[in-house]
Amino acid sequence: MQAPRHWRRFSRDRWALIGLGIVTSLTLLALAAPWITPADPLRGSLVNSLRAPSREFWLGTDVQGRDLLARLLFGARLSLAVGLVSQTVASLIGVALGLVAGYYGRWVDGALMRLADVTLAFPSLLLLIAIAAAVNPSLPVVFVVIGLVGWAGMARLVRGEVLTLRVREYVQAARALGASDARIVWRHLLPGVMAPVIVAATLGVGGAIMAEAALSFVGLGARPPTPSWGAMVADGRDLLRVAPWVSLMPGLAIGLTVLGVNLVGDGLRDALEVRPA
């Protein structure tokens, strides 16, 4: 009976519903991109170079004459995929290491948390650029790199939750009854940390989208001519006076998407918060 109660809390949050509407609309538009716009996002024409928004080109065209609406919609697929896949990678690594560190403690906890501290000590963007530059830039690399950089915060969050859960009566009872460590972690500790993990992972999707845009902006993300919002912003940075829509449209898309994801994350945090009866 927990899910209906959490949903009622979430549905009473107007801003969370607005964020959910933004994310849902963007997802549907990305999935329906081939039917919404017949234009090829990869093919341009110099005849249509830097066309301003009009009835023919709703959001204008870039310097190569490619339709910006088509590139935005197909680029949304990449941004959403990066956010979901990279956060899945970060969550799997962070939850696993956080559970191990919090449950076993002692030198295991110390070693894993020092590794997390080292990871968190580096500026995330610089670490992303360094790792991405060291290998051949490609979409799978971007997915994994962003996930690897983001595991440390998740691990520390899970470890803190496990430190409080492992002294609870039901965990002590399971240990006294001879339950194995794997069973205790899987059946008793993991369910207890899922609420903060869901919230942190949701909020992390927005950060992952921003990270992918930053990598693409500096040329270390998706390879051209794959539509990427960060690369589209970079394409128009020298055209802000003559064709501001080239950078403005993808920039607005990034901001709106991250805003929507963060509103959903804030709503989930409030809905899943444990409150006294």
Secondary structure in CASP SS format (residue, H / E / C, confidence):
PFRMAT SS
TARGET T0000
AUTHOR 0000-0000-0000
METHOD secondary structure of the structure
MODEL  1
M C 1.00
Q H 1.00
A H 1.00
P H 1.00
R H 1.00
H H 1.00
W H 1.00
R H 1.00
R H 1.00
F H 1.00
S H 1.00
R C 1.00
D C 1.00
R H 1.00
W H 1.00
A H 1.00
L H 1.00
I H 1.00
G H 1.00
L H 1.00
G H 1.00
I H 1.00
V H 1.00
T H 1.00
S H 1.00
L H 1.00
T H 1.00
L H 1.00
L H 1.00
A H 1.00
L H 1.00
A C 1.00
A H 1.00
P H 1.00
W H 1.00
I H 1.00
T C 1.00
P C 1.00
A C 1.00
D C 1.00
P C 1.00
L C 1.00
R C 1.00
G C 1.00
S C 1.00
L H 1.00
V H 1.00
N H 1.00
S C 1.00
L C 1.00
R C 1.00
A C 1.00
P C 1.00
S C 1.00
R C 1.00
E C 1.00
F C 1.00
W C 1.00
L C 1.00
G C 1.00
T E 1.00
D C 1.00
V C 1.00
Q C 1.00
G C 1.00
R C 1.00
D E 1.00
L H 1.00
L H 1.00
A H 1.00
R H 1.00
L H 1.00
L H 1.00
F H 1.00
G H 1.00
A H 1.00
R H 1.00
L H 1.00
S H 1.00
L H 1.00
A H 1.00
V H 1.00
G H 1.00
L H 1.00
V H 1.00
S H 1.00
Q H 1.00
T H 1.00
V H 1.00
A H 1.00
S H 1.00
L H 1.00
I H 1.00
G H 1.00
V H 1.00
A H 1.00
L H 1.00
G H 1.00
L H 1.00
V H 1.00
A H 1.00
G H 1.00
Y H 1.00
Y H 1.00
G C 1.00
R H 1.00
W H 1.00
V H 1.00
D H 1.00
G H 1.00
A H 1.00
L H 1.00
M H 1.00
R H 1.00
L H 1.00
A H 1.00
D H 1.00
V H 1.00
T H 1.00
L H 1.00
A H 1.00
F C 1.00
P C 1.00
S H 1.00
L H 1.00
L H 1.00
L H 1.00
L H 1.00
I H 1.00
A H 1.00
I H 1.00
A H 1.00
A H 1.00
A H 1.00
V C 1.00
N C 1.00
P C 1.00
S C 1.00
L H 1.00
P H 1.00
V H 1.00
V H 1.00
F H 1.00
V H 1.00
V H 1.00
I H 1.00
G H 1.00
L H 1.00
V H 1.00
G C 1.00
W H 1.00
A H 1.00
G H 1.00
M H 1.00
A H 1.00
R H 1.00
L H 1.00
V H 1.00
R H 1.00
G H 1.00
E H 1.00
V H 1.00
L H 1.00
T H 1.00
L H 1.00
R C 1.00
V C 1.00
R C 1.00
E H 1.00
Y H 1.00
V H 1.00
Q H 1.00
A H 1.00
A H 1.00
R H 1.00
A H 1.00
L C 1.00
G C 1.00
A C 1.00
S C 1.00
D H 1.00
A H 1.00
R H 1.00
I H 1.00
V H 1.00
W H 1.00
R H 1.00
H H 1.00
L H 1.00
L H 1.00
P H 1.00
G H 1.00
V H 1.00
M H 1.00
A H 1.00
P H 1.00
V H 1.00
I H 1.00
V H 1.00
A H 1.00
A H 1.00
T H 1.00
L H 1.00
G H 1.00
V H 1.00
G H 1.00
G H 1.00
A H 1.00
I H 1.00
M H 1.00
A H 1.00
E H 1.00
A H 1.00
A H 1.00
L H 1.00
S H 1.00
F H 1.00
V C 1.00
G C 1.00
L C 1.00
G C 1.00
A C 1.00
R C 1.00
P C 1.00
P C 1.00
T C 1.00
P C 1.00
S C 1.00
W H 1.00
G H 1.00
A H 1.00
M H 1.00
V H 1.00
A H 1.00
D H 1.00
G C 1.00
R C 1.00
D C 1.00
L C 1.00
L C 1.00
R C 1.00
V C 1.00
A C 1.00
P C 1.00
W H 1.00
V H 1.00
S H 1.00
L H 1.00
M H 1.00
P H 1.00
G H 1.00
L H 1.00
A H 1.00
I H 1.00
G H 1.00
L H 1.00
T H 1.00
V H 1.00
L H 1.00
G H 1.00
V H 1.00
N H 1.00
L H 1.00
V H 1.00
G H 1.00
D H 1.00
G H 1.00
L H 1.00
R H 1.00
D H 1.00
A H 1.00
L H 1.00
E C 1.00
V C 1.00
R C 1.00
P C 1.00
A C 1.00
END
